[in-house]
């Protein structure tokens, strides 16, 4: 009876530990922070920080808000242009790789092409090509 009670208690503690893991809370908080703010929200947030830091007057707050709003709009526009350029570059790279593969098919035998494909290192699942970002992948050791 006592052994059964100990086992049930241990089981309950393990279930509780899994449901209240600190990593789950951090992931939820990160996802919440990750949601993009509108330019107006950014300007309001920045103005509030500066108001608290510098004790701005009402007139200064309005002027700072206008500057921050314009800045946030320009940043949003820049990000959109950057994303568009990234997509263009990605498409160019895909085209380049396809052309290279086509050239290889004209030069190499089927056996050589197969050997070439097999020689390429396989990226392990969940691993980032950027080591500094590795901590964001499942199962990666957390650097402290």
C-alpha positions in Angstrom: 0.0 0.0 0.0 2.8 2.4 1.0 4.7 1.5 -2.2 1.6 2.2 -4.3 1.1 5.6 -2.6 4.8 6.5 -3.2 4.5 5.6 -6.9 1.3 7.6 -7.4 2.8 10.6 -5.6 5.9 10.3 -7.8 3.8 10.1 -10.9 1.8 13.2 -9.9 5.0 15.2 -9.3 6.4 14.2 -12.7 3.2 15.2 -14.5 3.1 18.5 -12.6 6.8 19.2 -13.5 6.0 18.6 -17.2 3.0 20.9 -17.3 4.7 23.7 -15.4 8.0 23.6 -17.1 9.7 27.0 -17.2 10.6 26.5 -20.8 6.9 26.5 -21.8 6.4 29.8 -20.1 9.4 31.3 -21.8 8.3 30.1 -25.2 4.8 31.6 -24.8 6.3 34.9 -23.6 8.7 34.9 -26.6 5.9 34.2 -29.0 3.8 37.0 -27.4 6.7 39.5 -27.7 7.4 38.4 -31.3 4.0 39.7 -32.5 4.8 42.7 -34.6 3.6 46.1 -33.4 2.0 48.7 -35.6 3.9 51.9 -36.2 1.5 53.7 -33.9 2.0 51.1 -31.2 5.8 51.4 -31.5 5.6 55.2 -31.4 3.4 55.1 -28.3 5.7 52.7 -26.6 8.9 54.6 -27.4 7.3 57.9 -26.4 6.2 56.4 -23.1 9.7 55.2 -22.4 11.3 58.5 -23.2 8.7 60.4 -21.2 9.5 58.3 -18.2 13.2 58.5 -18.7 13.4 62.2 -19.5 10.3 63.6 -17.8 9.0 65.1 -21.0 6.4 67.8 -21.0 3.1 67.4 -22.8 4.3 69.5 -25.7 7.6 67.5 -25.9 5.6 64.2 -25.8 3.5 65.3 -28.8 6.7 66.3 -30.7 8.5 63.1 -29.7 5.5 61.0 -30.7 5.4 62.6 -34.2 9.1 61.9 -34.7 8.8 58.3 -33.4 5.7 57.7 -35.6 7.5 58.9 -38.7 10.5 56.8 -37.8 8.4 53.7 -37.2 6.6 54.1 -40.5 10.0 54.4 -42.3 11.3 51.3 -40.5 8.2 49.3 -41.5 8.7 50.4 -45.1 12.3 49.5 -45.0 11.5 46.0 -43.6 8.9 45.5 -46.4 11.5 46.4 -49.0 14.1 44.2 -47.3 11.7 41.2 -47.3 10.8 41.8 -51.0 14.5 41.9 -51.8 15.1 38.7 -49.8 12.4 37.0 -51.9 14.0 38.2 -55.1 17.4 37.0 -54.0 16.0 33.6 -53.0 14.4 33.2 -56.4 17.7 34.1 -58.1 19.6 31.6 -56.0 17.1 28.9 -56.8 17.4 29.7 -60.5 21.2 29.6 -60.3 21.1 26.2 -58.6 18.7 24.8 -61.2 21.0 26.0 -64.0 24.0 24.5 -62.3 22.2 21.2 -61.9 21.2 21.2 -65.6 24.8 21.9 -66.5 26.0 19.0 -64.3 23.4 16.7 -66.0 25.0 17.5 -69.4 28.5 16.8 -68.1 28.2 14.0 -65.6 27.0 10.4 -65.8 24.0 9.3 -63.8 26.3 7.4 -61.5 28.4 10.5 -60.9 25.3 12.6 -60.2 24.0 10.0 -57.7 27.4 10.0 -56.0 27.5 13.8 -55.9 24.0 13.9 -54.2 25.1 11.3 -51.7 28.3 13.1 -50.8 26.4 16.3 -49.7 26.3 16.4 -45.9 22.8 15.9 -44.5 21.8 18.6 -42.1 20.5 17.1 -38.8 16.9 17.9 -38.0 16.5 20.9 -35.7 20.0 22.2 -36.2 20.6 25.7 -37.3 23.3 26.7 -39.7 23.8 29.6 -37.3 25.4 28.3 -34.1 24.3 31.4 -32.1 20.7 30.7 -32.9 21.0 27.0 -32.0 19.5 27.6 -28.5 16.1 28.3 -30.2 15.9 24.8 -31.6 14.4 21.8 -29.8 16.8 19.6 -28.0 19.7 22.1 -28.4 21.8 22.7 -25.3 21.0 26.0 -23.7 24.0 28.3 -23.3 24.0 30.3 -20.1 
